[in-house]
Amino acid sequence: MSFVDIFAAMDRDHLLMSLYSTTSAEVERILQQPSAQIRGDVNALMAMLSPAAEPYLEQMAQQASNLTKQRFGHNISLFIPMYLSNLCANECDYCGFTMSNKIKRKILNKQEIQQEIDIVKNFGFDAILLVTGEHETKVGVDYFAEVLPHMKQHFSHVSLEVQPLQTNEYKRLVNLGLDAVMLYQETYQPSIYAKHHTRGKKKDFTYRLNSPDRLGLAGVDKIGLGVLLGLDEWRLDALLMGYHLAYLENRYWRSKFSVSLPRLRPCTGGIVPKSAIADKGLVQLVCAFRLFSEQLEISLSTRESSQFRNNILPLGITHMSAVSSTQPGGYANPASQLDQFEISDKRSVEEVTLAIKAKGYAPVFKDWEANWTAN
């Protein structure tokens, strides 16, 4: 049974009603339990995501901070995104790459990729996230298979954030050095998903929902989940992602898992958030997911302001991006008309690392190196 089968049997209206009918007494009971009893308990996650948990944020934050230090120490791993292409065959109304936007389209060639690599390596990064729009014919598995071996010559950890692939295609890329895949459902509410994805293969909610199962079957070392906060009811989306995470951790226990909690940002042709989430709500999400899964990696991108990133860092964050560009070739040749979305934290790498150290944490650019050779 895949998560698609489990999801089909869920009563999402009942879950939403349960979220908003959770009482303070239930939240107190959960937070008084040992962390081992909360771990993986979706009912506990529901209580911690509920409005009733808001008065207990300080207690949740203290517990989340302690758990994070126990599991990850005082380390913050740093990574950088590299956009290889903004071609996209989908219509998604929240994204600057959506196919109807009249922006200049680009696929980086080998020389342009090397220019980006040289700049990124000069920043000091050894973990890179390769990002593209979703275009199977021009930027598909063959393109990734060509790029990956070259990237592995320069970076110890290479992640992808691209269109969903088939299991055999993921296996092919794993054999070429792929370490992780970030694949976000955007929203776990099918009717809302259909509203925002109107053309292209990304319209297929079920295919995307089944993608992390294919990643697990392919033996991908790290699988990243995420929801786009602001499309609709964020508490329900987060809870449903928690159900998904619990299923994956149980079934594909050899893989590591991460979550990203991005808020909608302005972009060319973008939309206004329907259900905006305040800073307090994002703090609640981070703390709730840390208490739910102490081994979970939680990533915070430059979508957030520098002040917010500094303040939330001790509460459960393990990975942060820095000096990000959301356009292909953006480190060598900035061109705002190619952006996927606007970033908020525009500090230099040095400024980010100094801020991390000021909080008593160590910025980590490289913490392991695999003995890896391509098959």
N, C-alpha and C positions, 0 to 999 in steps of 0.2 A: 504494500500500500504506500503510495507516494503522498506528499503533502497536499497535492491537488485533491486527492480523495478525502483526506481529513478536512480540508478547507470546505469542500462541497457540503459536508455534513454539519458545518457550524451554523448556529443561529446568531448571526451578527447583530440583529436587532436586540436580541436578549442580552448579548454581551455589552452592548452600548447602555442598555437600561441598568444592567448590573454595575457598570462602571460608575454611573451617576447616583446609584442608590447605596453605594458603599458607605458605611458609617465610620465615625471617628473611633468607635470601640474596635471595629475590625482592623483598622490601621494600627492602633496601639497594640493589639494582640500580635499582629505580624511582626512589628518592630521589636517586640520583646522576645521573639524567638531567636535561638542561635542561628548564625548565618548559614550553617549547613542545612537547616530546615527550610530556609527561604529559597535556597539555590534550586533553580529549575522548576519552582512551583508557580504555575501560571495564575493561580488564584491569588497568591501573594503579590505577583506583579500587578494584577488588576487593582488590588488595594493601594499599592504604592503609586500607581498612575492616576488614581481617582482624584476628584476635587477634594475629597475628604482628607487626603494626605497633605494638602498644602500647608496646614499649620504645623506639620511635623518635618518640614524641609530641613531645618537645622539638625535635627537628630539623624535624618536620613543622610545628610551630607557628611556628618562626622563618621557614621558607620561606613559609608561608601569610601571616604578618604582612607580610613584605616585598612579596609579590605584591599584597596588598590596598592597601598604601600606594602602590605604583606605579600602580595602576588607579584608586583612589578617593581618594587623598590621605589627609589626617587628618580626614575628614569622617564624621559619623554623622547620617544623615537620620532625623528624628523624625516619627512619625505617631500618630494616635489612632483607635481603633475607635469607631464610633457604632452601637449596636444599634437597629434600627428596629422589630423585631418578634421575639417568641419563639414565634409559632405554628409548628408543625411537623407534617407529615403522615407522618413517618418514625418508626420504632422503632429507636433506636441506644442500646445499653446503657451507653455511656460519656459520654453527653451529657445535661445537665440539661434541655434542651428536648425530649427524647424524648416522643412523643405520649401515652404512658401516665402520665407524671408528673402528679400533681395539683397543678399550680402555676397561678398566675394568668396568663392569656394576654393579650397586649396588642399592638396595632399603633399606632405613633405617628401622630397626625394632623398637619396642617400647623403648627398652633400649638405642639404639643409638639416637633416637629422644630426649629422656630425657636428654642425655648428651649434645646435642646441645642446648636444652632449658636452661639448667643450665648455660652454658657459655654465651648465649645471654642475659639472665636476669641479669647476673653479669655485662655485659656491660652497663646495664641501659635501654634497649629497652622495650617498651610496645606495639609497632606496628610491626607486622611481615608479611613478604611476603613469602608464601610457594610456592616453584617452583619445577617442575618435567619436565622430558622429556615427550613426548606424547605417552603413551602406555596404551590403554584402558583396556586390559585384566589383566595385572599385576599391573598397577597403575591407576586404574579407580575410579569411583564414590564411590564404596564400601570402597576403601582404604581411600579416602578423608573423607568419613563419619565416619570412625573409628578414624582418626587423629584429626579432627576439635574439637570435644568436649574437648579433652585433651588440645589442644592449647588454647581454651577459658578459661581454668582454670588458664592460665599463662599470657595471653595477652588480652588487651582490644580491640585491633583491629587486625583482621586476614584477610589477602588477599590471593587470589590464582592466580598463573600464570601457568596454565596447559592447556591440550587440550580442545577444545570446547565441551560443554555438551549440552544435551537437556534441554528444559525449566523445565520439571518436576524434572530433576536431580539438576538443580540449585535451585529450590524451596526446595528440600530436604536438601541441604547444607545450605541455608539461615535459615531454621528451626533449624539447628544445630549450628548456630552462625556465619556463613560466612558474612563478612562485605563488601568485595570488590572483584572484579575480573579484572585482567589486561589481555586483550586479543588483541594482536597486529596483524594487517593485514599484517605487514611487507612491502608490497607494494600494492598500489591500481591499478597497471598496470597489467592486466591479462597475457599478453604475457611474461612480465618480471617475474611475479609470477611463471608461468609454467616452466620457465627456471631454477629457483632455487629450486623448489619443485618437485622432479621427482618420488618419491615413497611414499606410505602411504596415510592415510586419509587427511593429510594436503595438498595433491595435489588439493583438491576440493576448489577452490577459492571462489565459491558462498556460500558454506556451512560456511566457515569461515567469509565471509562478512556478513552473516545473523546472526552471533552469538550474537552481541550486542543487536539485537532485542529480542533474547531469554532471555538475561540477564535482559533487561528492563521489559519484560513480567513476569519474575520470581520475580521481586521486589528487585533485588540486590541494595544495598544502594549506592555503588559507582562503576562506570564502567570506566575502563581505556582503552584508545585507544593508538596506537603507530604505527610508521613506522620505518623501519630500514634504516637509512640514509647511502647511498652509493651504494645500489643495482642498482639504476638508477636515473632518473631525480628527484632530491629531492624537487624542488619547486612544481612540479606537484603532487607528492605524498602528500606533506603537504597541498596543496590546496584541494585535494580530501578528505583528512582526515577532513579538515575544513567543507566540505559539510556534511560529515558523522556526525560530532559533532553537527552541527546546527540542523540536522534532529532529532538526539537523544535527544538533550536538549529540543526541542519543543514537542516531543511525550512522552518522559518518564521524565517529569519534576519533579517527586518525587525523582529521583536519582541524585546524584552528579556525576561529570565527571572529569577525569584527562587525561592528555596526557603525553607520554614519547617520547623523541626524541633521541634515541640511535644511535650513529655512529658505523659502523662496527669495530669490534676489532679482533685482531689475535686469532686464535684457531687452534686446531689440524685439519689438512686438509682443512683449511679455504681458502677464496678467497680474492683477492685484490679488493678494491672498484672500481666499474666502474665509478661512479660519486662522487668523494670525495667531502665532504663539509668542508670548512675551518671554523675556529673559528668564523670569521665574519658572515658566513652564519648561523651558529647555533644561534648566538646572534640575528640575524634578525628573525629567526623562533620563538624564545622565546618571543620577543617583539611583533611580529605580532599576535601571539595567545593570549597574554595577552590583547591587545587592542580589539581583536575580541570577547573575553569572559572573563570579569573581575572576574567571580566567578570560573573560571576553575582552577583546581589544576595542576601545572606543576612540573614534577619530574625530577631530575637530578641524574644520578647514578654514581658509581665509575668507569664507563667506561672512564670518563673524568679525565683529570689531576687535581691535587690539585690546581694549579695556576689558571686554567680556571674556576674551580668550585668556587673559592674564588671571582674571578672577575665578574662572571655572576650572582652571588647570588642576588644582589639587583634589578635585572632587571625584575623579574617576577617569580622566582623560589619559590615554596611553600614547596616542599618535597625533602629530600635528603637521600640517603643511606650512610652508613658508615661502615668501617671495613668489607667489603663484602667478602664472599667466594662463588664461583660459582660451587662448587662440593658437592655432598652428604656427610654429615659428616665432612665437611671441617673445622669447628671450633674446633672440638675435635681432628681430625686426618688429617691434611693437606696432600694432595696427588695430585700433579700437573697433573697427567695423567687422572684425573677425571674431569677436568675443562670444563665448557661450552665455556668460552672465557677468555682472559686475562683482568684483571682489571688494571686501571691506577693509581687511587688514593689509595695508600696503607697506608694512615695515620691511627693512632689509633683513637678510639672514642674521647678520650680527645683532641687530636690534631684537629680534625674536629670541636668539640664544641668550642674550643678556637678561631679558625679561624672565626666561625660564630659570636661569641661575638665581635671579633675585628672589624667586619663590622657593629656593632651596632644592631645586631639581637639577638633574644633569641632562642636557641635550645630547641625544645619541644619534650619530649619523651612520654608524655601522656597529652592530653588536654580534654579528656572526658571519661566517663565511663557509659555504658548503663546498665539499669536494665534488664538483659537478663537471661532467663532460657530456656532450651531446651524443645520442645514440647514432 
